[in-house]
Amino acid sequence: MTQEITDDFMKQMITTTKNYTVVILKAGENISMTGVEKIIWEHARRNFSLRQQGLLCIVCPIKDDSNVCGVGIFSSGIDETKSIMEDDPGVKAGVFIYELHPCRSFPGDSL
């Protein structure tokens, strides 16, 4: 049996949301350069570290025919996330570029 979603329930739940930042990672001008696999590997290693620190809540690599390489949700604000991304080995090497978008969600949500 499902619970009725009332206006009062929604208003109460909205107060429990938290700020996050969505990162859309896209192919940069150096995505096809020689040796890019090593840079991408170090980018991935850094993502594991960011996950371990609780900064990167969800990371989703994308492998299709688009220029989107991945989506990540950070538990940090826009400024801190920008600083984190600017220090990424793939971004530094021009392999990736990114967009940042502030959002809100419920702490503890998962896939």
C-alpha positions, -999 to +999 in steps of 0.1 A: +000+000+000+014+034-010+013+065+012-008+094+000+015+123-009-003+153+007+007+189+005+017+189+041+039+158+036+056+175+006+062+207+025+077+188+054+100+167+031+112+197+011+127+212+044+150+181+046+167+187+012+203+197+009+223+217-017+243+197-042+261+205-075+256+185-107+287+183-129+282+175-166+316+163-179+321+168-217+348+160-242+375+186-244+398+195-273+424+169-263+400+139-258+417+121-287+453+129-279+480+103-277+482+088-241+447+100-231+440+067-215+465+074-187+450+108-180+415+093-179+427+066-156+441+092-132+409+111-135+390+080-124+414+074-095+407+109-083+369+102-086+374+072-063+392+094-038+365+121-040+339+093-034+359+081-004+359+116+010+322+119+006+324+148-019+313+129-050+280+113-041+272+098-075+294+094-105+281+081-138+305+077-168+286+079-201+298+060-231+276+068-261+281+088-293+276+122-276+302+146-263+290+140-227+315+118-209+299+117-175+276+131-148+285+136-112+267+149-081+289+166-055+279+173-019+298+207-022+286+241-034+293+256-068+325+274-057+341+244-040+330+220-069+345+244-094+378+243-075+377+205-073+370+203-111+397+228-120+422+205-102+411+174-121+439+159-143+415+155-173+404+191-171+439+203-166+450+184-197+421+197-218+407+162-221+375+173-204+355+204-200+325+207-176+293+225-167+282+231-131+245+232-120+233+239-085+205+215-074+188+202-043+180+166-032+174+144-002+204+133+017+208+096+016+191+091-018+208+065-039+205+047-071 
